[in-house]
Amino acid sequence: MLVIPDAVAARRAEDALWHATDAVLRRAGVDESVLPPRHPARKAAAHPAGGGPAAVPPPRRAAGRWAVDLAVPAPHLAAAVGRALASIPRERGATGLEGPGAVVRDWEPGQAAVLAETAERLDRVWPAMLAELREGVSQIALLDGRAVAGFTDFTTHGAVFVHTARPAAGRDGLPGWVRLADALVHEGTHTRCNAAAFSTPFLVSAADAAPCVMTPLRPDPRPLTGLFQQTVVLVRQTVLYRLVHQHAQLPDAQREAVAGRRARLLEKASQGVETLGRHRAALTPAGRAVHARAAGLLAEEAAREEARAVRPPGGRA
């Protein structure tokens, strides 16, 4: 479970989460009619840190194969960015870059076009992943600033935050649609994990008080839940880049960039699986099942990478 994208399981988890959210709103006497169903602002209104109901801008749907809301600046999103900034160690940003904070920006037409291309390409190379994203992600917010590269926030469940640089080609040679797909798989997987954990705990209750640990993706120690989610994220990202390398029509330079990114992700995913394995006592049976599935899938990916590395020039993985 969880490691392999599964839209049906994702929908069940979302149903349970939103059923509980609506129950909280009813008990609090909140006028639910002013909040769109299954919307991040609705989740924020039900959460103590969310600040109560706030105005929700009309949705602006993306074109193409994924009718997701292209978020515009709104109070529930600004509050989420504030929480993300507050969680960053003072001496450096989440990406290790010095500079100002982060703010939600409106989508430009060119960025929306890249998202449409991303959804179309993802539907070709990994349709199960796109199907799962459709279940859990209802808003995509673009972040400007150097402090935060991207994040999810359970208080605004359903919204994912990605950096404005993601839809553009990278210095490493990756095209914008691959970089955006990478970010959406990353943040969408956190969304999936959050919804699943609401109904099925993956860590024993005592793990909340356990010391933080170093993780593959953050320079600062993180709680075990962060390590758990990062491991699932990294394994999925490794699969994404293998599928892109196998099935996407790319120029040779971009194919090399994809292969290089996959190799780096494979190394980080291995670190995550190994570190999480040292904390098996903190995992519930469901958590141990996820770890075992992640380890098995990663072993398969490592074998594919080894086979690709020894293939004669001109061969394809």
C-alpha positions in Angstrom: 0.0 0.0 0.0 0.9 3.7 -0.4 4.1 3.2 -2.3 2.4 2.3 -5.5 -0.1 5.0 -6.7 -3.7 3.8 -6.2 -6.5 6.2 -7.0 -9.2 4.0 -5.5 -7.4 3.8 -2.1 -6.7 7.5 -2.3 -10.4 8.2 -2.8 -11.3 6.1 0.3 -8.8 7.9 2.4 -10.0 11.3 1.2 -13.6 10.3 1.9 -12.8 9.5 5.5 -10.8 12.7 6.0 -13.4 15.0 4.5 -16.3 13.2 6.4 -14.5 14.0 9.6 -13.7 17.6 8.5 -17.4 18.3 7.8 -18.4 16.8 11.1 -16.0 19.3 12.9 -17.5 22.2 10.9 -21.0 21.2 11.9 -20.1 20.9 15.6 -18.5 24.3 15.5 -21.6 25.8 13.9 -19.7 27.0 10.8 -21.8 27.9 7.8 -20.6 25.2 5.4 -22.4 26.8 2.4 -19.7 29.5 2.2 -16.9 26.9 1.8 -16.5 24.8 -1.4 -16.6 21.0 -0.7 -13.3 19.3 -0.3 -11.5 22.6 -0.6 -8.3 23.5 1.3 -10.0 26.5 2.8 -12.7 24.2 4.1 -10.0 22.1 5.8 -8.4 25.3 7.2 -11.7 26.4 8.7 -12.0 23.1 10.6 -8.5 23.3 12.0 -7.5 25.3 15.1 -4.5 26.7 13.3 -6.6 27.7 10.2 -8.1 30.8 11.6 -11.7 30.1 10.8 -13.7 30.6 7.5 -12.3 33.1 5.0 -13.2 34.3 1.6 -12.5 31.8 -1.2 -11.6 33.1 -4.6 -13.6 31.5 -7.5 -11.7 28.5 -8.9 -9.7 28.9 -12.1 -9.4 25.5 -13.6 -6.4 24.3 -15.6 -7.0 23.2 -19.2 -6.1 19.8 -20.4 -6.3 16.4 -18.7 -6.3 17.7 -15.1 -9.0 20.2 -14.1 -7.1 21.3 -11.0 -7.5 24.8 -9.5 -4.7 27.2 -10.3 -4.6 28.9 -7.0 -4.5 32.7 -6.7 -3.3 34.4 -3.5 -5.8 33.8 -0.7 -5.9 34.0 3.1 -5.8 30.2 3.7 -2.7 29.9 1.4 -0.9 32.9 2.9 -1.4 31.4 6.4 0.0 28.1 5.2 3.1 29.9 3.8 3.6 31.6 7.1 3.6 28.3 9.0 6.1 26.9 6.5 8.4 29.8 7.0 8.1 29.6 10.8 9.3 25.9 10.6 12.5 26.8 8.9 15.7 27.1 11.0 16.7 30.7 11.2 20.2 30.3 9.9 19.0 29.0 6.5 16.0 28.4 4.3 14.5 25.0 3.6 16.6 24.8 0.4 19.8 26.0 2.0 19.5 29.3 0.1 19.8 32.7 1.9 17.2 35.3 1.0 13.7 36.6 1.5 10.8 34.4 2.4 8.0 33.1 0.2 4.7 34.4 -1.2 2.0 32.9 -3.3 1.9 34.3 -6.9 -0.8 34.1 -9.5 -0.3 31.8 -12.5 1.0 33.2 -15.7 -0.3 31.8 -19.0 3.0 30.2 -19.9 3.1 28.4 -16.5 -0.4 27.1 -17.0 0.5 25.8 -20.4 3.4 23.9 -18.9 1.1 22.4 -16.3 -1.3 21.2 -19.1 1.7 19.6 -20.9 2.8 18.0 -17.6 -0.6 16.4 -17.1 -0.7 15.1 -20.6 2.9 13.7 -20.4 2.3 12.2 -17.0 -0.9 10.6 -18.3 1.2 8.9 -20.9 4.1 7.7 -18.8 2.5 7.1 -15.4 -1.3 7.3 -15.6 -1.8 5.8 -12.2 0.1 8.7 -10.7 -2.0 11.3 -12.4 -5.2 9.5 -11.4 -4.1 9.6 -7.7 -3.2 13.2 -7.9 -6.7 14.0 -9.2 -8.1 12.4 -6.0 -6.0 14.3 -3.5 -4.8 17.6 -5.0 -7.5 20.3 -5.6 -5.3 23.4 -5.7 -1.7 24.1 -6.9 -0.2 27.3 -5.5 2.9 28.9 -7.0 5.5 30.1 -4.6 7.9 33.0 -5.2 10.9 33.7 -3.0 14.0 31.8 -2.0 13.2 30.4 1.4 10.8 27.5 0.4 11.1 25.3 -2.7 7.7 23.6 -2.1 5.6 22.1 0.6 2.3 20.7 1.7 0.4 21.7 4.8 -2.2 19.4 6.4 -4.2 22.4 7.7 -4.9 23.3 4.0 -5.2 19.7 2.9 -5.6 19.4 -0.9 -3.3 22.4 -1.7 0.2 21.8 -2.8 2.8 24.5 -3.1 5.5 24.5 -5.8 8.0 27.1 -6.7 7.5 29.4 -9.7 10.8 28.1 -11.1 9.5 24.6 -11.5 7.6 25.1 -14.9 10.8 26.5 -16.4 13.7 24.5 -17.8 16.5 23.9 -15.3 20.2 24.5 -15.4 20.7 20.7 -15.2 19.0 20.2 -18.6 15.6 19.0 -17.4 12.7 20.4 -19.3 10.0 22.4 -17.4 7.3 19.7 -17.6 9.7 17.1 -16.0 10.6 19.5 -13.2 7.0 20.3 -12.6 6.0 16.6 -12.6 8.8 15.9 -10.1 7.4 18.6 -7.8 3.8 17.4 -8.1 4.7 13.8 -7.5 6.7 14.9 -4.4 4.1 17.2 -2.9 1.1 15.0 -4.0 2.7 12.1 -2.3 2.9 14.0 1.0 -0.8 14.8 0.5 -1.5 11.1 -0.1 0.5 10.1 3.0 -1.4 12.7 5.2 -4.8 11.4 4.1 -3.8 7.8 4.5 -2.3 8.4 8.0 -5.5 10.0 9.2 -7.3 6.6 9.0 -4.3 4.2 9.2 -1.4 5.3 11.5 2.0 4.3 10.2 3.9 5.2 13.4 3.2 4.1 17.0 2.0 6.8 19.2 5.3 6.9 21.2 7.0 8.0 18.0 5.7 11.5 18.4 8.0 11.9 21.4 11.0 10.2 19.7 14.1 12.3 18.9 14.3 13.9 15.4 16.5 12.2 12.8 18.5 13.3 9.8 16.7 12.7 6.5 17.8 12.6 2.9 16.0 15.8 1.8 16.4 18.2 4.7 19.5 19.8 6.3 17.8 19.8 9.8 16.7 16.9 11.9 13.0 15.9 11.3 10.4 13.9 13.1 10.1 10.2 12.2 6.9 11.0 10.2 9.1 13.3 8.0 11.5 10.4 7.3 8.6 8.0 6.6 7.0 10.4 4.1 10.3 11.3 2.5 11.1 7.7 1.9 7.8 7.1 0.0 8.4 10.4 -1.9 11.8 9.4 -3.0 10.9 5.9 -4.1 8.1 7.3 -6.2 10.3 10.0 -7.7 12.8 7.3 -8.7 10.0 5.4 -10.5 8.9 8.6 -12.2 12.3 9.3 -13.7 12.7 5.7 -14.9 9.3 5.9 -16.6 10.1 9.2 -18.2 13.5 7.9 -19.4 11.8 4.8 -20.8 8.7 6.3 -22.4 9.0 10.0 -23.0 10.3 11.3 -26.3 13.3 13.5 -25.3 16.4 14.8 -27.0 19.6 13.0 -26.0 20.7 15.9 -23.7 17.4 15.8 -21.8 17.5 12.0 -21.6 21.0 12.2 -20.0 19.7 14.8 -17.5 16.7 12.5 -16.6 19.1 9.6 -16.1 21.4 11.7 -13.9 18.5 12.9 -11.7 17.2 9.4 -11.3 20.6 8.2 -10.2 20.7 10.9 -7.5 17.2 10.1 -6.4 18.0 6.4 -6.2 20.8 7.2 -3.8 18.7 9.4 -1.6 15.8 6.8 -1.6 18.3 4.1 -0.5 19.3 6.4 2.4 15.7 6.8 3.4 14.9 3.1 3.3 18.0 2.3 5.3 17.4 4.9 7.9 13.7 4.1 8.3 14.7 0.4 8.7 16.7 1.3 11.8 13.5 2.7 13.3 11.2 -0.3 12.6 10.2 -0.4 16.3 8.5 2.9 15.8 6.4 1.6 12.9 3.0 0.1 13.1 2.2 -3.1 11.1 0.9 -0.8 8.4 4.1 1.2 8.5 6.3 -1.8 8.4 4.3 -3.0 5.3 5.0 0.3 3.6 8.7 0.1 4.5 8.9 -3.4 3.1 7.2 -2.5 -0.1 9.4 0.6 -0.5 12.5 -1.5 0.1 11.4 -4.1 -2.4 10.5 -1.6 -5.1 13.7 0.2 -4.6 15.7 -3.0 -5.0 14.0 -3.5 -8.3 14.8 0.1 -9.4 18.4 -0.4 -8.3 18.7 -3.5 -10.4 17.3 -1.7 -13.4 19.8 1.1 -12.9 22.6 -1.4 -12.7 21.4 -3.0 -15.9 21.2 0.3 -17.7 24.7 1.2 -16.6 26.2 -1.9 -18.2 24.1 -1.7 -21.4 26.1 -1.1 -24.5 26.0 2.5 -25.9 22.8 3.2 -27.8 20.8 0.7 -25.6 17.7 1.9 -23.7 16.6 1.2 -20.2 
